Amino acid sequence: MESPMRILLTELSGLYGQAVLEDIGKTIRLYDFYDGKGQDWETPKGLDYKPTKKRVNLVKKLIKREAGFMFGRTPEMTYKSKNEDDPGIAAAQELLDGVLKKSGWRNKLIQAGRDCFIGKRVALKVSGGQGKETRVSFRPSYEFVYTTADDDCDTLEKIIFFYQVNNEREKRDQRIWRQKYWMQNGKCFLNEGVYDGFGRVIENGADVDTGLDFIPCYVIVNDGLTGDMMGESDVEELMDLQNAYNWLNSDDADALKFNMFPQTVATDAKAESLDAMRISPGALVDLQTDPVMTGDGGRQAKLEKLEASFGYSERFEAAINRTKNDMFDLLSVPNISLEQLKGLMQSGKSMKALYWELIARCEDKWASWEPALEWLAHTVLKMEAAYAGFTMPADYTVHIEALYPILEDDFDEMANDQQEVAHQVRSRKSYITKWGTAPDADAELRQIKIEESLFSDAFAALDNA
């Protein structure tokens, strides 16, 4: 990362710039730990055996489970208007859904969640232009830096994306791509270029006025405090426990090996007979007593096995399970097996209670992600309006609904909604739309009205007869 750093040093200055560069190096180490490469450790030297190094990467499992739970069911992004008959809302929804589908939104969202939990933050980027299709993408924290307004840390003033496009050793042959967005006089400008390892310009485009009055990027920060532009890493919280877990497993493997092969102890045996002894299946041992010992009370040579009598299994299981449970607890992920789930699978309420801490943790994270997705929904329409002449709805809002992969008690909820309809606190159209009992709620309501009229006429005819 030394070469891209040279380019960034020209853009960032002062204490903040130095802190950003140090944080990028730390972030790369966090990714190494997540991948398992950073979980290695030095063993003592001078031992008469090679210590075991057993790595069980629970960190990767937990981060994937956390991101999968939060984004495995793609959140719903919908436009709503006060005017239900506004045709622009349907067109806007169709446009957004098309852009997300072409961008591979579902998979990218899960991957971005992992990146954010590992590297503290992630950049959401909408790209497009005249004659270009609008696309949505994410970039990990080690591929961008940004600055905000002096009086508002939520207002983006400049963001720079970069990555090394080759793996050449010589700096003059290295190529680093850089893309920069910045605000100037209320307008957003863009510049792209290619540099060598010394930070010298190889290819550089002109400064382009994007035609936008905002930077089409949004930085999502993981956890953190007020005004925190760096964020916090979920991996960093788990590092000490992951190392302890690996060490315990490795020591247990060594202890098991030593206990599997007990030592052979010879007492009062002649040295020559021991030298001639061979250990193999069915081998015969010619054990001879040392002549010196025969005169000492007629002692005889003995051959025994010395096995370890130290029992540590219970203590080890308690220590390894406690360490593992602490890792799951830090991320609020329930540590349960399929056997434990058997009695809960029939109840959505029980499953929800089991995952309640993880749901609460995800809801905290949604405080950062929900505004980002709302911004995305607005930005897609703005860019299509600027570059493709799309007519935006006059008055609309964006609704984001987080979805979790948990069994729900749908029948109980449906019964409650039916009671609300009966007591006239919920409309029939709202019920049909929510539960999808018909593809077109308005057509279904008209059919219900027709059937009610037919039944009413039929009963009236019977009464008159």
C-alpha positions in Angstrom: 0.0 0.0 0.0 3.0 2.3 0.0 2.5 3.6 -3.5 -1.2 4.6 -3.2 -0.2 6.3 0.1 2.0 8.8 -1.9 -1.0 9.9 -3.9 -3.2 10.3 -0.8 -0.6 12.4 1.0 -1.1 15.0 -1.7 -4.8 15.1 -1.0 -4.8 14.8 2.8 -2.8 16.9 5.2 -2.4 17.5 8.9 -3.2 15.2 11.8 -6.4 13.8 10.1 -4.5 12.8 7.0 -1.9 10.9 9.1 -4.6 9.2 11.1 -6.4 8.1 7.9 -3.2 6.6 6.5 -2.4 4.7 9.7 -6.0 3.5 9.8 -5.7 2.0 6.3 -2.7 0.0 7.4 -4.6 -1.2 10.5 -7.7 -2.1 8.3 -5.5 -4.3 6.0 -4.4 -6.2 9.1 -8.0 -6.6 10.2 -8.8 -8.2 6.8 -5.8 -10.5 7.2 -7.0 -11.6 10.5 -10.5 -12.2 9.1 -9.1 -14.3 6.3 -7.0 -16.3 8.8 -3.6 -15.3 7.6 -3.2 -12.8 10.5 -4.0 -15.5 13.1 -0.5 -17.0 13.1 1.8 -16.8 16.2 5.4 -17.6 17.1 6.1 -20.8 19.0 9.0 -21.2 21.5 12.3 -22.2 20.0 14.6 -25.0 21.2 11.9 -27.6 21.9 12.4 -31.2 21.0 9.1 -31.3 19.1 7.2 -29.1 16.7 4.3 -27.4 18.4 0.9 -27.7 16.7 -0.7 -24.6 15.1 -4.4 -25.3 14.8 -6.5 -22.4 13.6 -10.3 -22.6 13.7 -11.6 -19.3 12.1 -14.6 -18.5 14.2 -14.3 -14.8 13.4 -15.1 -15.3 9.7 -18.0 -17.6 10.6 -19.5 -15.0 13.0 -19.1 -12.0 10.6 -20.7 -14.0 7.8 -23.6 -15.0 10.1 -24.1 -11.5 11.3 -24.1 -10.0 7.8 -26.3 -12.9 6.5 -28.8 -12.3 9.3 -29.0 -8.6 8.6 -29.0 -8.6 4.8 -29.8 -12.3 3.8 -33.4 -11.2 3.2 -33.0 -8.1 1.0 -34.6 -5.1 2.7 -37.5 -3.6 0.8 -37.1 -0.1 -0.6 -40.4 1.4 -1.8 -41.6 4.9 -2.9 -44.9 6.2 -1.4 -46.9 9.2 -2.3 -49.8 11.1 -0.7 -51.6 10.8 -4.0 -52.2 7.1 -4.4 -53.0 7.5 -8.1 -49.7 9.3 -9.0 -48.4 7.3 -12.0 -44.9 8.6 -11.3 -44.5 6.4 -8.2 -44.9 3.2 -10.2 -42.4 4.4 -12.8 -40.0 5.4 -10.0 -40.3 2.0 -8.4 -39.8 0.2 -11.6 -36.7 2.3 -12.3 -35.2 1.7 -8.9 -35.9 -2.1 -9.0 -34.3 -2.3 -12.5 -31.1 -0.4 -11.4 -30.7 -2.6 -8.3 -31.2 -5.8 -10.2 -28.7 -4.9 -12.9 -26.2 -3.9 -10.2 -26.4 -7.3 -8.5 -27.8 -5.6 -5.4 -28.6 -8.6 -3.2 -25.1 -10.1 -3.3 -23.3 -6.8 -3.1 -25.4 -5.7 -0.1 -24.3 -8.9 1.9 -20.7 -8.4 0.9 -20.8 -4.7 1.8 -22.2 -5.7 5.3 -19.2 -7.9 5.8 -16.8 -5.2 4.6 -18.4 -2.7 7.0 -18.2 -5.0 10.0 -14.6 -5.8 9.2 -13.2 -2.5 8.0 -15.2 -0.1 10.1 -16.9 1.7 7.2 -17.9 1.2 3.5 -18.7 3.6 0.7 -22.0 3.4 -1.3 -21.5 4.8 -4.8 -23.9 5.5 -7.6 -22.2 5.9 -11.0 -23.7 7.1 -14.3 -23.7 9.9 -16.8 -24.9 11.0 -20.2 -25.6 7.9 -22.3 -24.5 5.6 -19.4 -26.5 3.2 -17.3 -26.9 4.0 -13.6 -25.1 1.5 -11.4 -24.8 1.0 -7.7 -21.6 -0.4 -6.0 -19.8 -0.5 -2.7 -16.1 0.0 -1.9 -14.2 -1.2 1.2 -12.6 1.2 3.5 -9.0 0.5 2.3 -10.0 1.8 -1.2 -11.2 5.3 -0.4 -10.6 8.3 1.8 -13.0 11.2 2.4 -13.4 14.6 4.0 -16.5 16.3 5.2 -17.7 19.9 5.9 -16.0 21.6 8.8 -19.3 22.2 10.6 -21.1 19.0 9.5 -19.5 15.6 9.5 -22.5 14.2 7.5 -21.9 16.5 4.5 -19.4 15.0 2.1 -17.0 17.5 0.6 -14.5 15.2 -1.1 -14.0 11.5 -1.6 -11.1 9.7 -3.4 -11.2 6.1 -4.6 -8.0 4.2 -5.5 -6.5 0.8 -6.1 -3.4 -0.7 -7.6 -4.1 -2.2 -11.0 -1.0 -4.4 -11.3 1.5 -6.1 -9.0 4.8 -4.8 -10.4 7.8 -4.6 -8.0 9.4 -1.6 -9.6 7.6 1.7 -8.6 8.0 3.1 -12.1 6.1 0.1 -13.5 3.3 0.2 -10.9 0.0 1.7 -11.9 -2.6 3.1 -9.4 -6.0 4.2 -10.5 -7.5 7.2 -8.7 -11.0 8.7 -9.0 -11.8 11.9 -7.2 -15.2 13.6 -6.5 -15.3 17.0 -4.9 -17.6 19.9 -4.3 -16.8 23.4 -5.7 -19.1 26.4 -5.7 -22.1 24.2 -5.2 -21.2 21.8 -8.1 -19.8 18.3 -8.0 -16.7 17.7 -10.1 -15.0 14.4 -11.1 -11.4 13.6 -12.1 -9.9 10.2 -12.9 -6.3 9.4 -13.5 -3.6 6.7 -13.4 -0.3 7.2 -11.5 2.9 5.2 -11.0 4.4 4.1 -7.7 6.1 7.5 -7.2 2.8 9.3 -7.5 3.6 10.7 -10.9 0.8 11.2 -13.4 0.7 8.6 -16.2 -2.8 9.3 -17.5 -5.0 12.1 -16.3 -8.4 13.2 -17.5 -9.8 16.7 -17.3 -11.9 17.9 -14.4 -15.5 17.1 -15.4 -18.6 18.9 -14.1 -21.0 16.0 -13.3 -24.0 18.3 -13.5 -25.0 17.3 -10.0 -25.2 19.5 -6.9 -24.0 16.7 -4.6 -21.4 13.9 -4.5 -23.1 10.6 -5.6 -21.4 8.7 -2.7 -22.4 7.9 0.9 -20.1 6.7 3.6 -21.7 4.2 6.1 -19.8 4.1 9.4 -20.0 1.0 11.6 -21.0 1.9 15.2 -18.7 4.6 16.6 -19.6 7.8 18.6 -20.8 11.2 17.6 -18.7 12.7 14.9 -16.7 9.5 14.4 -15.5 9.3 10.8 -13.5 6.1 11.3 -16.0 3.7 12.9 -15.4 0.5 14.8 -14.5 -3.0 13.7 -16.4 -6.1 14.9 -13.3 -8.2 14.1 -11.2 -6.1 16.4 -13.4 -7.0 19.3 -12.9 -10.7 18.6 -9.2 -10.9 18.1 -8.0 -11.7 21.6 -10.6 -14.4 22.1 -9.9 -15.9 18.6 -6.2 -16.1 19.5 -7.0 -17.7 22.9 -9.3 -20.2 21.1 -6.6 -21.2 18.6 -3.9 -21.6 21.4 -6.2 -23.8 23.5 -7.0 -26.0 20.5 -3.3 -26.3 19.5 -2.2 -27.1 23.1 -4.9 -29.8 23.3 -3.7 -31.4 20.1 -0.1 -31.6 21.5 -1.3 -33.0 24.8 -3.3 -35.6 22.9 -0.3 -36.7 20.9 1.8 -37.1 24.0 -0.8 -39.1 25.8 -1.3 -41.3 22.8 2.3 -42.5 22.9 3.3 -43.3 26.5 7.0 -43.5 27.4 8.7 -46.9 27.7 10.7 -47.3 31.0 13.3 -50.0 31.5 14.6 -50.7 35.0 17.8 -52.7 35.8 18.2 -53.7 32.1 21.4 -54.3 30.3 22.4 -51.5 27.9 23.2 -53.9 25.1 19.7 -55.5 25.2 18.1 -52.1 25.1 20.1 -51.1 22.1 19.0 -54.3 20.3 15.4 -53.7 21.1 13.1 -53.0 18.2 9.5 -51.7 18.5 7.2 -53.2 15.8 4.1 -55.4 15.7 4.9 -58.9 17.1 8.5 -58.0 18.0 10.2 -60.1 20.7 12.2 -58.2 23.3 15.3 -60.0 24.7 15.4 -58.1 28.0 18.5 -58.9 30.0 19.3 -57.8 33.5 22.4 -55.7 34.1 25.0 -58.0 35.8 25.7 -55.2 38.3 22.1 -55.4 39.5 21.9 -59.2 39.8 24.2 -59.1 42.8 22.1 -56.5 44.5 19.5 -58.8 46.1 18.8 -60.6 42.8 17.0 -57.8 41.1 15.5 -58.5 37.7 15.1 -56.2 34.7 11.6 -54.7 34.1 10.0 -53.0 31.1 6.9 -50.8 31.7 4.8 -48.1 30.0 4.6 -44.7 31.7 1.2 -43.1 30.9 0.0 -39.7 31.9 -2.5 -39.7 34.7 -3.4 -36.0 34.5 -7.1 -35.6 33.7 -7.8 -32.2 32.0 -10.7 -33.0 29.7 -13.4 -31.4 31.7 -11.3 -28.3 32.4 -10.4 -28.0 28.7 -14.0 -28.3 27.6 -15.1 -25.7 30.1 -12.3 -23.3 29.0 -12.8 -23.8 25.2 -16.6 -23.5 25.4 -16.4 -20.4 27.6 -14.0 -18.8 25.1 -16.3 -19.7 22.2 -19.4 -18.5 23.9 -17.8 -15.2 24.7 -17.1 -14.7 21.0 -20.7 -15.4 20.1 -21.9 -13.1 23.0 -19.8 -10.2 21.8 -21.7 -10.1 18.5 -25.0 -11.2 20.1 -25.2 -14.3 17.8 -26.9 -17.2 19.5 -24.6 -20.3 19.9 -27.1 -23.1 19.4 -27.1 -26.4 17.6 -29.8 -28.0 15.5 -30.7 -30.3 18.3 -31.5 -27.4 20.5 -33.6 -25.8 17.8 -36.0 -28.8 17.4 -38.3 -27.7 20.1 -38.5 -24.1 18.9 -39.0 -24.6 15.1 -42.8 -24.6 15.4 -43.0 -21.3 17.2 -42.1 -18.0 15.5 -42.3 -16.2 18.9 -39.8 -18.6 20.5 -37.4 -18.1 17.5 -37.8 -14.4 17.8 -37.0 -14.5 21.5 -33.9 -16.6 20.8 -32.6 -14.2 18.3 -33.8 -11.0 20.1 -30.3 -9.8 21.1 -29.1 -10.2 17.5 -32.2 -8.4 16.2 -31.6 -5.6 18.6 -27.9 -5.4 17.5 -29.0 -5.3 13.8 -31.6 -2.6 14.6 -28.7 -0.5 16.1 -26.8 -0.9 12.9 -29.8 0.0 10.8 -29.6 3.5 12.3 -26.6 4.0 10.0 -27.8 1.8 7.1 -31.4 3.1 6.7 -30.5 6.7 5.9 -27.9 5.4 3.4 -30.6 3.3 1.6 -33.0 6.2 1.6 -30.3 8.4 0.1 -29.7 5.7 -2.5 -33.4 5.7 -3.5 -33.4 9.5 -3.9 -30.1 9.6 -5.7 -31.1 7.0 -8.4 -34.0 9.2 -9.4 -32.0 12.4 -9.3 -29.3 11.0 -11.5 -31.8 9.5 -14.0 -33.5 13.0 -14.0 -30.2 14.7 -14.7 -28.8 12.3 -17.3 -31.8 10.6 -18.9 -34.7 13.1 -18.5 -36.7 11.1 -16.1 -39.6 12.9 -14.6 -39.5 12.6 -10.8 -42.7 12.2 -8.7 -43.9 15.5 -7.3 -44.3 14.5 -3.7 -43.0 11.2 -2.4 -41.2 9.5 0.5 -39.0 6.5 0.7 -39.8 3.6 3.0 -37.2 1.0 4.1 -38.2 -2.2 5.7 -35.6 -4.5 7.3 -36.3 -8.2 6.9 -34.8 -11.0 9.0 -34.7 -14.7 8.2 -36.9 -15.8 11.1 -40.0 -17.9 11.1 -43.0 -15.6 11.7 -46.4 -16.4 13.2 -48.2 -15.3 10.1 -51.5 -16.9 11.0 -51.7 -15.0 14.3 -50.8 -11.7 12.6 -53.3 -12.3 9.8 -56.0 -12.9 12.4 -55.1 -9.7 14.1 -55.2 -7.8 10.8 -58.6 -9.3 10.0 -60.0 -8.0 13.3 -58.6 -4.6 12.5 -60.5 -4.7 9.2 -63.7 -5.8 10.9 -63.4 -2.9 13.5 -62.7 -0.5 10.6 -59.2 0.5 11.9 -57.5 -1.0 8.8 -58.7 -0.8 5.2 -59.4 -3.9 3.1 -57.0 -2.6 0.5 -54.2 -2.4 3.1 -54.9 -6.0 4.1 -54.9 -7.3 0.5 -51.7 -5.3 -0.3 -49.9 -6.6 2.8 -50.6 -10.2 2.5 -50.6 -10.4 -1.3 -53.9 -12.3 -1.5 -54.4 -10.8 -5.0 -52.1 -9.3 -7.6 -54.2 -6.2 -8.0 -55.8 -4.9 -4.8 -58.2 -2.5 -6.6 -59.5 -5.2 -8.9 -60.0 -7.5 -6.0 -62.0 -4.8 -4.1 -64.2 -4.3 -7.2 -64.8 -8.0 -7.4 -65.8 -8.1 -3.8 -68.2 -5.3 -4.4 -69.8 -7.1 -7.4 -70.2 -10.3 -5.4 -71.8 -8.4 -2.4 -74.2 -6.8 -4.9 -75.1 -10.2 -6.4 -75.7 -11.8 -3.0 -77.8 -8.8 -1.9 -80.0 -9.0 -5.0 -80.4 -12.7 -4.6 -81.5 -12.5 -1.0 -83.9 -9.6 -1.9 -85.5 -11.8 -4.6 -86.0 -14.6 -2.1 -87.6 -12.2 0.4 -90.0 -10.9 -2.3 -91.0 -14.4 -3.3 
